[in-house]
Amino acid sequence: MGALGIGSWWWLFLILAFLPILIRFLPGRSKKDEFIYITSLPKILDSEPKNRVHMIFGIAYAAWVFLMIALMRPVYYDTPIVIEQPHRDIILAIDLSDSMKYMDMLDSENRPVQRIDIVKEQVREFILSRIKSNSNDRIGIILFSDQAQVLSPLTFDKGLLLKLADEIDLKLSTGPLTNITGAINMAINRFEEAGTNKKILILLTDGRNTVDGGMTPNSAAHVAYSKDMKIYTIGFGSETADDFEDEGEGIDRIDEPTLKEIAKITKGEYMRARDRKQLHNRYQEINFNEASEETPRQYQPEVELYHWPLLISLLLSICTGIVVRRING
C-alpha cells in the first residue's frame, strides 16, 4: 500500500494558509492597509450582495490554500520495491552407501541410531538455519551411492526442502558403493543448468570413493573449480568404525586425504564430524561461512503531486480575477 507525504516545512505553509483569514478579521484595518489581495475583496466589492462577495472571497481563499498545499510539496510514496541481492546456490550431497546404516551414533536422548538418521536431522537443521537468517539461497539435495541422483532440484522453496529432507532414507540408495565422483559431476551439471553465479557443494560421506568410473574425485574437483564451484567436504563417522563388520568385511575408513584435496582444489574446506554434536557444528560453521553478504535493499518510488494543487490554485485565481474585473467594469 502507498502513502502520502509532505515536505519538512509543512507547518510554515499551514500557518500561511490561515493568514488571509487572520488579516481579514483583524480589527482597525483600512482598505489601504490590506497587503494581500484576497483580504481586500470584500471592500473592493462592497457594492455587491454579501452572498456573492463571500462566494468570491471563498474562491480566492481556496486558490490561496491550494497554493500553500503545492508549496508543501506533497508526495505519493508507492509500495517499496525490494531489490534482491545476487543469490547463491547450495547443493547438499548425502552419502547413502551401506555403511550409513551402522548404529554408531546417539540421538538427542542418547539412544543408538543409524548414521543416516543423524545426517537427516542435521540437514533439516541446516535448512532451518538458512530460513532463520533470511538468506536468499536456492538449495538442492543430491543422494549418492552406486550412482548419484537428485532428490530436490535447486529451489527457493525451503518449506518443500524440509519435507524432502524427511524422505531421505537408505531405501533410496542405488547400491552399496560410494560414488563421490558421480556426486560432484551431478552437482556440476545441476549448477550449469541453473545458470548459477555462486556455487556451493556440501558433500558428506562416511567412506571413500569405491566406484571406478574412469574419473577420480580429484579430477572431478578440478572440473568443478574451473566452473567456479566451492566444495565443503565432511567426513562423518565415529572412531570405532573399524569395529563394525558387514558380511565379514570392515567398513571403508574415511578417505580423509582425498576429501581434503577436493576441498583444497576448490578453495573449500574439509571438516571431520564424529558424532551428532560435531556434525551439527560443522553444518553451522558452513552456514556461518556462507552467510548472506547483504540484506535485500529497498527502493521507495516517489511521485511528486505538487503540480495538481498548483494547477487548481491557478484556475481558481483566474476565475476570481475574471469575476472581479467584470464586476468593476
Disulfide bonds with the S-S distance in Angstrom:
none
